[in-house]
């Protein structure tokens, strides 16, 4: 495989050029592509509706899964109070708990650190962490850094990658 930027020869199946580091499948830099605003839902979440209460760490973690709608893959979230969602970047040491790289994360506009899911007492909340293409909950764009309640069967969109929440009670 020949790099389109520096013309270095790379082994078949290689993702990054050994000569210049370019992302070989696209022939360009590895970065989150900005999705045109007209391709994203236009509504915004109500910033006063978060209902963020004091964190209670004495309650057990409620199992949570997300289903990637395009691939059907079901991802069990780690048993933690806070889980990061995004796509991995080994070069910069970014390893989100839920890595959407294999589900078209790069092509779908998922940021390396896109959003966080928090457990608060017996509920979950989702928070966009300043992602390039936004996080949407049931079609409504979240205000960055403002957690919103997450329910069973909610639809979450990170970039163009759509997820469905599965709460195991």
Secondary structure, 3 states (H helix, E strand, C coil): CECCCCCCECCCCCCECCCCCCECCCCECCCCCCCCHHHCCCCECCCCCCCCCCCCCCCCCCCEEEEECCCCCEEECCCCCEEEEECCEHHHCECCCEECHHHCCCCCCCCCEEEEEEEECCEEEEEECCCCCCEEECCEECCCCCCEEECCCCEEEECCEEEEEEECC
